[in-house]
Amino acid sequence: MEPMAYAERAVTLVNTYDPSTGTDRLESEDDVQRLFPATWTVSRTAARDGLQELLEARPRLRHVFEQAATGHPRRAVQALNRLLSDFPVSMSISGHDTEDWHMHLADDDAGPARAYVTGAAFGLASTVAERGIERLGVCCAAPCRFVFVDTSTNASRRYCSDRCATRANVAAYRARVRASVANDDL
């Protein structure tokens, strides 16, 4: 079991909504099926039934990232603990032979949406416990508000993607050039 893969589920779910543009990529059964891992076989009925649960969990997961990114670790952990309480984790041991035992989140009968959110909450909790709350972030490139889990060696990530990092760096460079030109004109 790789907890970071579960934490990435939280990132993927939260980032289905772009607060800077109001664009929502989680509005239909097809959107739900695209959200789930490719290895999952999910019926349209299960996807339709899970849509509301995913939509309700999404802002709660975003809140965890926002509290962590704005220097409120206790609030972030409290919000994450509420998610863990509402989406309890069940574990099972699995193996393909007697030498390959490993842990899995147990698939419960509550449906794929609940299993997805349970995994997302578990992944964030594992990340916070193992790597620290500062690993949860919100992109610093205006107007982007996507979230990310910082997997860098020195916990220095500030942007959700290389694209946002480049955009922010170019904007900062241009601002410095403009300031330099303005100072030269004085």
Salt bridges, closest charged atoms under 4 A:
ASP24 OD1 - ARG58 NH1 2.89
GLU29 OE1 - ARG44 NH2 3.81
ASP30 OD1 - ARG44 NH1 2.51
ASP31 OD1 - ARG34 NH2 2.41
GLU53 OE2 - ARG114 NH2 2.86
GLU66 OE2 - ARG62 NH1 3.61
ASP86 OD2 - ARG60 NH2 2.73
ASP100 OD1 - HIS102 ND1 3.82
ASP150 OD1 - ARG135 NH1 3.89
